[in-house]
Amino acid sequence: MLMTTENGIRLSYNDCGDGPPVLLLTGTGAPSSVWDLHQVPALRAAGFRVITMDNRGIPPSDDGAGGFTIADLVDDVASLIEYLDAVPCRVIGTSMGSYIAQELALAQPELLDSVVLMAACGKSSLVQRELAEGEAKLIEQGIELPPGFLAAVRAMHNLGPATLADDDAAADWLDLFAASGAWGPGVRAQLLVSALPDRHDAYKAIKVPCHVISFEHDLVAPPAGGLELASAIPGATYRTIPECGHFGYLENPEAVNRELIRFFRAGSRETLGETV
């Protein structure tokens, strides 16, 4: 389904089920379909209305070729929540999707019930900023790396050591990464947005209940960064999911789904165990 915001931005979304609304936000370069295999059915079975969307830069949403800011992505999400009459909304973000959710919780808390921030941080490392800017430059210059090499780089960047050591599992991931093809100008804009400045001080003003989930072997947003983020957000809770990398919601979906449902069913930060 498609909607057009007041600013003329086209957004693609899916909305299914009944119950309290949950919106899922993907990371850089990822379509909304990444949630369909594991998170959407688990959340629906738990009694939630599940909304997914393609961020600006991922067709059939606006291609974002002209560039955009994190504020633009936040406005897109806010517009969709209001359009779907999904206030107050529970939001799950991963990676760049978490960055959007963090900024939304800061800018428009009245739209939100609670937020889960996966593979999240409050500041990108120097290496991550250089990597994002370098990949954006490759796209800008039209340089296409060999598909097998690019797939291997993405696997090393996003998967945990157990998956990488299992040739059968790794082969499936390599096929998936290779099939996704080269990224275009919309993802280039996402890459440039996804490199976070230091936002820890700003996030001290977040009042929305937040739960931060890190993945044990995440090289992009390491657990130390997730813990630092949770420490900055008043009352936030924190947990690490073991034996997975940056794509932990796909590598260890059962553990992730249990954590999501537990948090949303609790309706409170007080029963989540580890408060920082």
Secondary structure, DSSP 8 states (H G I E B T S, - for coil): -EEE-TTS-EEEEEEE-SSSEEEEE--TT--GGGGTTTHHHHHHHTT-EEEEEE-TTSTTS---TT---HHHHHHHHHHHHHHTT--SEEEEEETHHHHHHHHHHHH-GGGEEEEEEES--SS--HHHHHHHHHHHHHHHTT----HHHHHHHHHHHHS-HHHHH-HHHHHHHHHHHHHH----HHHHHHHHHHS----HHHHTT--S-EEEEEETT-SSS-HHHHHHHHHHSTT-EEEEESS--TTHHHHSHHHHHHHHHHHHHH-SSTTSS-B-
